């Protein structure tokens, strides 16, 4: 995976994070980090990953 922001579905979670360290081929793990300082980094095992999408655009609009 290339550097960038990704939407990741793993176990029963959905997160949008940056890839901090990609060792999927070597150790079977992906380390993710949030832009929000409140949330620390998380490590996800390859077998827990259900889907990954690269975020390419941010759309803002009010919902009524």
C-alpha positions as CSV (number, residue, x, y, z in Angstrom):
1,X,0.0,0.0,0.0
2,X,1.2,3.5,-0.9
3,X,1.3,6.3,1.7
4,X,-2.0,8.1,2.1
5,X,-5.3,7.9,3.9
6,X,-7.2,4.7,3.9
7,X,-10.6,3.5,5.0
8,X,-10.1,0.1,6.7
9,X,-12.7,-2.5,7.7
10,X,-11.3,-5.1,10.2
11,X,-13.0,-7.4,12.7
12,X,-16.1,-5.4,13.6
13,X,-14.5,-1.9,13.1
14,X,-14.4,0.7,10.4
15,X,-11.7,3.4,10.6
16,X,-10.2,6.1,8.4
17,X,-6.5,6.4,9.2
18,X,-3.0,6.9,7.7
19,X,-0.7,4.0,7.2
20,X,2.2,4.4,9.6
21,X,4.0,1.1,8.8
22,X,3.1,-1.5,6.3
23,X,4.6,-4.9,7.1
24,X,1.9,-7.0,5.6
25,X,4.3,-9.1,3.6
26,X,7.0,-9.5,6.3
27,X,4.9,-9.8,9.5
28,X,1.3,-9.8,8.3
29,X,0.5,-6.5,10.1
30,X,-0.5,-3.0,9.3
31,X,0.1,-0.2,11.7
32,X,-2.3,2.7,11.4
33,X,-2.2,6.2,12.9
34,X,-4.9,8.8,13.3
35,X,-4.6,12.5,12.5
36,X,-6.6,13.1,15.7
37,X,-4.0,13.1,18.6
38,X,-6.7,11.7,21.0
39,X,-6.5,8.3,19.2
40,X,-3.2,6.4,19.3
41,X,-1.8,4.1,16.7
42,X,-3.4,0.7,16.1
43,X,-1.9,-2.5,14.7
44,X,-4.2,-4.7,12.6
45,X,-3.4,-8.3,11.6
46,X,-3.8,-9.3,8.0
47,X,-6.3,-12.0,8.7
48,X,-8.6,-9.5,10.5
49,X,-8.7,-7.1,7.5
50,X,-11.9,-7.4,5.5
51,X,-11.5,-4.4,3.1
52,X,-9.2,-1.5,2.4
53,X,-10.0,1.6,0.3
54,X,-7.7,4.5,-0.5
55,X,-9.4,7.9,0.3
56,X,-8.8,10.2,-2.7
57,X,-11.3,13.0,-2.1
58,X,-13.0,14.7,0.8
59,X,-16.5,16.0,0.2
60,X,-18.2,18.3,2.7
61,X,-21.8,19.1,2.8
62,X,-24.4,19.8,5.4
63,X,-26.9,17.0,6.0
64,X,-30.5,18.1,6.9
